[in-house]
Each structure stands twice: as C-alpha cells, then as structure tokens.
Amino acid sequence: MKIMIDARSVDIKQSGVGNYVTHLIEGLKSVDQGSKNTYALMVTTSQAKTLPLTFHGFEVFPVPFTNESHFLGDPWEFFVLPRLLRKKGVTLFHGPAFMAPPFQNGFRAIATIHDLVAFHHPQTIPSRYAFYMRFLIKLMIRKASAIITDTEFIRHEIIEAFHIDENKIQAVPIAVSELFRPINDQERIDQVKRRYGIKKDYFLHVGNIEPRKNLSSLFEACKLIWDKINKDFQLVVVGKKGWLYDDIFATLKKTGIEEGVIFTGYVHEEDIPVLYSGARFFVFPSIYEGFGLPILEAMRCGTPVITSRVSSMPEVAGDAALYVDPFRIEDIAEKILTLAYDGSLQEALRQKGFAQASKFSWVETARKTLKVYEMVG
C-alpha cells in the first residue's frame, strides 16, 4: 500500500496539527519498518528545501499551495490532486488537518477531525472560518473512507451529531514529545526566567491567545484573589496571538492585574519544558478542547494541573488534575488559591500526573493509526 500524508502543516513555529503530523510520521517510521507499505509526504515547495531530518527517507511530493491557501488551494485539492495521486499510484491519502480529497477514484482518503468547535462554540473563532469549517467537516464525514479523532469524546460527538456508522470513525489518542520531561537544573530554570522577565514564583498557561482558551475568565479569577497571591506569584502566559484576542487584552486591562501577568509570545520548543518545570502549577481553564495537549505536556514535566471539567479534558487528565467549571470565575479562583499554597496537594497531583501521562505515546498513536490505514486500504 502506498500511503501519502499531508505534511504541509509542519513548520518551524508549529503548534497543534503541525506537532501531530511531525510525531505521527516519526512514529510510523518506527512501527512500520520493513513492511510492504511505502510512504510519501505532501509538502509545499518551500518546505521541500528545509525538511526535518526525521522526514528523510520518505518520498516527497511538493505542491504549490499551503494548507492555509483555502481560496485557490482547496479547489486544487478537491479536483486536481486526485488525478495526481492516481498517477503516483497512491493507495491511501491521510489528511491530518480536517481535510482530504473528497472525490476519490482509485484511492481512499482518511481525514483527522480534531474538534467540532465550529459547531459548538462558533463565537470563539472568526465567523467565515466557522462557516467554512462546518462545510468542510460535513463534507469529510460524508466522503472520507474513515475518520480519525484524537479522543473518544470527539468521536462520540461526531457520531451523535451526524448519525454516522460507528465503524467509520476511530479514536486514536495523541501524545507529547519526549522533549517534555522534568528539568531539575535550577540554573537553567533561572536563566529562562530571566529571559522572559519572570521575577517571582509563577503559575503557567500555555496555548494560543484566543477566546476558546478562556483567558478572560482566568484574568477575572486572578483579580478576585490578587491581593492574596500577588506578593508571591506572577501569571505567565505562553503562546502567540491567535484570533479575536482584543477583548481578552481589554479584560486584562479592566482587572488591573496587568503588572503581574507576563506574555512570552511564541516560545522555542526547548524552553517550554523549562517553563513547565519552573512553574508552581499549570492552569488550563479552556471551554472546549479536542484533546488538550498542554495538559499532558505539564504532567510529563511534573507540573500540577488545574483544568476544566468539560469536553475532552477529563478523558486526557484522568484523576491527575484539579478540575474547575470554566464558566464559574469563583471556582477557578478558589482552585488557584487552594493549589498555590497546598504543597501536599501539589505533590499528589505531580505523582498522579506522571502516571497519567505515561499512558500516552506517539508509538502507540502511530500503531493505532496504522491499523486504521490497514482497515481502510
């Protein structure tokens, strides 16, 4: 079987889907060596010049459009790409970012659908993007040979929303890089803290700055307890600006806690485990996640986790997190205050976090993905 994977989301400053694709490809290289399957990677022409070392050994198929070039790129993928795939003898195409050629003749296509935010929380993303994602997801559910999700939660959401055959959709949990581990070198931690202007103990949030991450509620929760924690803690927000972030910064300004909040912007991957390891705890009060990868990143680094009791997050965090109602600011504030000064609770969550994170691995993700390939192909 000749399998082509769309790897156009892989970038130097990647997050989310780009990380998923990178580690899936590495995992497949590990678990499917010596088989009859061959792999090809669809990349942009610019990517083809700077491919990661882990991609070496795969056939590369450069194409003229990025995965963000929807206006021209998507019609090309719908109508031109299928002909090119047939010419190249591709048996199976995997679109890991919600999209694969819907019109298949001579090959099969699998799409990974990471979430249904465009259906359940459309107000948290740009309206035109929400409209298009709803169209695309419906199309993939009808046309793809199989659907992969990151969690059972999203799998059941899709089954219930679209009444599709349960056998057509498979949950394949993702994982985090081996880069995420406890950093015990205090000098290195202090160096990274100085680099980002962190002068106190701190608690951490990691994720793009956008409404779904619920940062406005986090800031308002901090305001309620700021007179009790400001003397000891800063809040460090790691992540680049996503979309619809103006109201988030406006909320922060209204709270009056701006001086105690540090925005790092995009952080190089090697610094993130250090920031997790140096944090007293991690706060992730998102209102909706298809998986919630930062939860596992924090746990692998030994950082106690506060997260939301909604969507997929309990499935990922298990019994290793302190849970909040993301729609109750008082609950978020209470849990932050509790964990900030309870050393025994921090240690208990730290140990539970290690155990929970150990249940996920990219090798297992690749193995389960390969089973879906074989089921379809």
C-alpha positions in Angstrom: 0.0 0.0 0.0 1.3 3.5 -0.9 0.3 6.0 1.7 0.5 9.8 1.3 0.3 12.1 4.3 -0.4 15.8 4.0 2.6 17.3 5.9 2.1 20.9 4.9 1.2 22.0 8.5 4.8 21.2 9.6 6.6 24.5 10.3 9.5 25.9 12.3 7.0 27.7 14.6 4.4 25.0 14.5 1.8 24.1 17.1 -1.2 21.8 17.2 -1.6 20.0 13.9 2.0 20.5 12.9 3.2 18.7 16.0 0.7 15.9 15.4 1.9 15.4 11.9 5.6 15.5 12.8 5.3 12.9 15.6 2.9 10.7 13.7 5.4 10.5 10.8 8.3 9.7 13.3 6.1 7.0 14.9 5.1 5.4 11.6 8.8 5.3 10.7 9.4 3.3 13.9 6.4 0.9 13.8 6.1 0.2 10.1 9.7 -0.5 9.1 10.2 -3.4 6.7 6.5 -3.7 5.7 5.0 -3.7 2.3 3.7 -0.1 2.9 5.5 2.8 1.4 5.1 6.4 2.4 5.1 9.8 0.7 4.8 13.2 2.2 2.9 16.1 0.6 4.7 19.3 1.3 4.9 22.8 -0.1 7.7 23.7 -2.5 9.4 25.8 0.2 9.2 23.0 2.8 10.9 20.6 0.4 14.1 22.6 0.8 14.1 22.5 4.6 12.6 19.2 5.7 13.3 17.9 9.2 15.8 15.1 9.4 13.0 12.7 10.6 11.4 13.1 7.2 14.4 11.9 5.3 13.9 8.5 3.7 10.3 9.3 2.7 9.3 10.2 -0.9 8.4 13.9 -1.0 5.6 15.3 -3.2 6.0 19.2 -3.4 2.8 21.1 -4.2 2.2 24.8 -5.0 -0.3 25.6 -2.2 0.0 25.7 1.6 -2.7 24.2 3.8 -3.9 27.7 4.6 -4.4 28.7 0.9 -8.1 27.9 1.0 -9.2 30.2 -1.8 -7.1 28.5 -4.5 -5.6 25.6 -2.7 -8.8 23.8 -1.6 -10.4 23.7 -5.1 -7.0 22.4 -6.3 -7.1 19.7 -3.6 -10.7 18.8 -4.5 -10.3 18.5 -8.3 -6.6 18.4 -9.3 -4.9 16.5 -6.5 -6.9 13.2 -7.0 -5.6 12.9 -10.6 -2.0 13.4 -9.4 -2.5 10.8 -6.6 -3.7 8.3 -9.1 -0.7 9.0 -11.4 1.6 8.4 -8.4 0.0 5.2 -7.5 -1.2 6.4 -4.1 -3.5 3.8 -2.4 -4.4 5.9 0.6 -4.3 9.6 1.4 -4.3 10.9 5.0 -5.4 14.5 5.6 -4.4 15.2 9.3 -5.9 18.7 9.3 -9.6 18.1 8.8 -9.3 17.8 5.0 -8.6 15.2 2.4 -9.7 15.0 -1.3 -13.5 14.3 -1.1 -13.7 12.8 -4.6 -11.8 9.6 -4.7 -11.4 7.3 -7.7 -8.7 4.7 -7.5 -7.6 5.6 -3.9 -9.0 6.0 -0.4 -8.9 9.0 1.9 -8.8 9.4 5.7 -9.3 12.7 7.5 -8.5 13.5 11.1 -11.1 15.8 12.7 -9.6 17.2 15.8 -12.7 19.0 17.2 -16.2 20.4 16.5 -15.5 23.9 17.8 -17.1 25.4 14.6 -20.4 23.7 15.6 -20.4 24.1 19.4 -18.5 27.3 20.0 -18.6 29.3 16.7 -18.4 32.6 18.6 -14.8 31.7 19.6 -13.5 31.7 16.0 -13.8 34.1 13.0 -17.3 33.7 11.5 -16.2 33.0 8.0 -13.7 30.3 9.3 -16.5 28.8 11.4 -18.8 28.6 8.3 -16.2 27.1 6.2 -15.1 24.5 8.8 -18.7 23.4 9.2 -19.0 22.9 5.5 -15.6 21.0 5.4 -16.3 18.7 8.3 -19.7 17.8 6.9 -18.1 17.0 3.6 -15.4 14.9 5.1 -17.8 12.9 7.2 -19.8 12.1 4.1 -16.9 11.5 1.7 -13.9 10.2 3.6 -13.4 6.5 3.8 -12.7 6.8 7.5 -12.4 9.5 10.2 -9.8 9.7 12.9 -10.3 11.7 16.1 -7.9 12.4 19.0 -10.4 11.4 21.7 -13.4 9.2 22.4 -15.2 12.4 23.4 -14.9 13.9 19.9 -15.7 10.5 18.3 -19.0 10.3 20.2 -19.8 14.0 19.4 -19.4 13.3 15.7 -21.5 10.0 15.9 -24.3 11.8 17.8 -24.2 14.9 15.7 -24.1 13.3 12.2 -25.5 9.8 12.9 -22.7 8.0 11.1 -21.7 4.4 11.3 -19.6 3.9 14.4 -17.2 1.7 12.5 -16.3 4.5 10.1 -14.7 6.6 12.9 -11.8 5.7 15.2 -10.4 7.4 18.2 -6.6 7.5 18.2 -5.2 9.3 21.2 -2.2 11.6 20.6 0.8 12.2 22.9 3.6 14.6 23.6 7.3 14.7 22.6 10.0 13.1 24.7 11.3 16.6 25.0 8.8 17.1 27.8 10.4 15.9 31.0 11.2 17.4 34.4 14.1 19.9 34.2 15.8 19.8 37.6 18.7 22.2 36.7 17.8 25.3 38.7 20.4 27.4 37.0 18.8 26.6 33.6 15.3 27.4 35.0 16.6 30.7 36.4 18.2 31.6 33.1 14.9 31.0 31.2 13.0 33.0 33.9 15.4 36.0 33.4 15.0 35.7 29.6 11.2 36.2 29.9 11.3 38.7 32.8 9.9 36.3 35.4 10.9 37.6 38.8 8.8 35.5 41.3 7.3 32.1 41.6 4.7 31.7 38.9 1.8 29.7 37.6 1.6 29.0 33.9 -0.9 28.9 31.0 0.2 27.6 27.6 -1.9 28.0 24.4 -2.7 30.4 21.6 -4.3 33.6 22.8 -7.9 33.2 21.6 -11.4 33.1 23.2 -11.7 29.3 23.5 -8.8 29.2 25.9 -10.9 31.2 28.4 -8.1 33.6 29.4 -10.6 36.4 30.2 -12.1 34.2 32.9 -8.6 33.3 34.1 -7.8 37.0 34.5 -11.0 37.8 36.2 -10.5 34.8 38.6 -7.0 36.1 39.4 -8.4 39.5 40.2 -10.6 38.0 42.9 -7.6 36.6 44.8 -4.9 39.0 43.6 -4.4 40.7 46.9 -3.6 37.2 48.4 -1.3 35.8 45.7 0.3 38.8 44.0 3.0 39.1 46.7 4.2 35.5 45.8 3.2 34.8 42.2 3.2 36.0 38.7 1.0 34.6 35.9 3.0 33.6 32.8 1.1 33.2 29.5 3.0 31.3 26.8 1.6 31.4 23.3 1.2 33.5 20.3 -1.8 35.7 19.4 -4.4 33.6 17.7 -7.6 35.4 16.7 -10.3 37.6 18.3 -7.9 38.5 21.1 -8.7 42.2 21.5 -11.4 41.5 24.1 -9.0 39.3 26.1 -6.5 42.1 26.5 -9.3 44.6 27.2 -10.5 42.3 30.0 -7.0 42.1 31.4 -6.7 45.9 31.5 -10.0 46.2 33.3 -8.9 43.7 36.0 -5.9 45.9 36.9 -3.6 42.9 37.3 -1.5 43.7 34.2 1.8 44.2 36.0 1.6 40.7 37.4 1.0 39.0 34.0 3.8 38.1 31.6 3.1 37.3 27.9 6.1 35.5 26.4 4.7 35.3 22.8 5.9 32.3 20.8 8.5 30.3 22.8 11.1 28.0 21.2 10.3 24.3 21.9 13.4 23.7 24.0 12.3 26.4 26.5 8.8 25.2 27.1 9.7 22.2 29.3 11.9 24.5 31.3 8.9 26.9 31.8 6.7 24.0 32.8 9.3 22.6 35.2 9.8 26.0 36.8 6.1 26.7 37.3 4.5 26.0 40.7 1.4 24.8 38.8 -0.4 24.9 35.4 -3.8 26.4 34.7 -5.8 25.5 31.6 -9.5 26.5 32.0 -10.4 26.1 28.4 -14.1 25.9 27.5 -13.6 23.3 24.8 -10.7 21.1 23.5 -10.5 18.2 21.1 -7.6 16.9 23.2 -5.8 19.5 25.3 -2.2 18.6 24.6 -0.7 21.2 27.1 -2.3 19.1 29.9 -0.1 16.2 29.1 3.0 18.4 28.5 2.6 19.8 32.0 2.1 16.4 33.6 5.2 14.9 31.8 7.2 17.8 33.3 5.9 17.1 36.8 3.8 20.3 36.9 0.5 20.0 38.9 -2.5 20.8 36.6 -5.8 22.7 37.0 -8.1 22.2 34.1 -11.7 22.2 33.0 -14.3 19.5 33.7 -15.8 19.8 30.2 -15.3 18.3 26.7 -12.3 16.0 26.3 -10.2 17.3 29.1 -11.3 14.8 31.8 -10.5 12.0 29.3 -7.0 13.3 28.9 -6.3 14.3 32.5 -8.0 11.4 34.3 -7.7 11.6 38.1 -4.5 13.6 37.9 -5.9 17.2 37.8 -7.8 19.6 39.9 -10.9 20.4 38.0 -12.9 23.6 37.6 -16.1 24.8 36.0 -14.7 27.1 33.3 -17.8 29.2 33.3 -17.6 29.9 37.1 -14.9 32.5 37.8 -15.2 31.9 41.5 -14.4 28.2 41.1 -11.3 29.0 39.0 -10.2 31.5 41.7 -10.8 29.1 44.5 -8.8 26.2 42.9 -5.9 28.5 42.1 -5.7 29.8 45.7 -6.0 26.2 47.0 -3.3 24.7 44.9 -0.9 27.8 45.2 -0.4 27.1 48.9 -1.0 23.4 49.4 2.3 21.7 48.9 1.0 18.2 49.7 -1.7 18.6 47.0 0.9 19.8 44.5 3.0 16.7 45.2 0.0 14.3 44.9 -1.0 15.8 41.6 2.6 15.7 40.4 2.8 12.0 41.0 -0.6 11.3 39.5 0.4 13.4 36.5 3.4 11.3 35.8 1.3 8.1 35.9 -1.4 9.6 33.7 1.0 11.0 31.1 2.7 7.6 30.8 -0.5 6.2 29.3 0.1 8.1 26.0 2.9 7.6 23.5 3.4 8.6 19.9 4.5 5.0 19.1 1.1 3.8 20.2 -0.6 6.7 18.2 1.3 5.5 15.1 0.4 1.9 15.7 -3.3 2.6 16.1 -3.2 4.9 13.1 -1.6 2.2 11.0 -4.5 -0.1 12.0 -6.9 2.4 10.5 -4.8 2.6 7.4 -4.9 -1.2 7.0 -8.6 -1.3 7.8 -9.4 1.2 5.0 -6.7 0.2 2.5 
